[in-house]
Amino acid sequence: MMDMWKYYHVTHKLHEIFNPLSMDKIRYLVDILQLRPGDRVLDIGCGKAEFLALLAEEYQAECTGLDLSPYFVKAAQQRISNPVLESRVKIVLTAASDYVKKLQEPFRVVSCLGASFAFEGGYKETLQEFVRLVEPGGVAVIGEPYWIREPEPEYLEAIRWNRESCRTYFENVLIGESAGFTLSCVITSSPDDWDRYEGLQWLSASRFAQENSDDKDVREILERTNKEKYAYLKWGRSTLGWAVYVFQKGTV
């Protein structure tokens, strides 16, 4: 079986951000955070570090990004390869659950824009961990899917999920507030955002196959991408949503 990180490297070659938000919405997220120079940011599952680079450029924030993929860590290091960003952004190839155990000081912002699986248990457990990691008055930013409507059994089988793999839009809010946060903003993906996110994966896989026809994993990449494409087109586009929830931690 093909290396998992190679598959995501191939299918996300053309993506700046590894979730179905447009770059305009990512920049809006950057704008509303209103950080101060020197504020500390931790991003879990940082991908190519585009979000962190924007925060460092806009606010002179001190940023740390964690990711498990050696491909994405390499791309992230390339993204920050200038003197200004190199001094403000640190990228670490590590499991988030291991890394945060060693942390003593909290962060102004802790974000996870599509990798809540980084902590055992998923979304709820990730937010519970964020309570410890976010300083009083700070912000937890977390991206998570939600059910737009009840998923068809065939769709769940196709994507290897179950009904409990995610929740409703409102249930995601309640879980954050029950952890001790207050919701301050939500940014939601549109069908157009989803189409771009999914379509770039199909395009990336097709180009990889054309340019690397002798690669031993080409057949598996194309088979998996096509299966995911048709699951998205038949069911996912009308069933699965995506939102970034911005939660404030109280000062009391």
ABEGO torsion letter per residue (X at the ends): XBBAAAAAAAAAAABABBBBBBAAAAAAAAAAAGBBBGBBBBBBGAEAGAAAAAAAAAAGBBBBBBBABAAAAAAAAAAABBAAAAAABBBBBBBAAAAAAABABBBABBBBBGAAAABBGEAAAAAAAAAAABBBGBBBBBBBBBBABBBBAAAAAAAGBBAAABBBAAAAAAAAAAAGBBBABBBBBBAAAAAAAAAAAAAAAAAAAAABAABAAAAAAAAAAAAAAAAAAAAAAAABBBBBBBBBBBAX
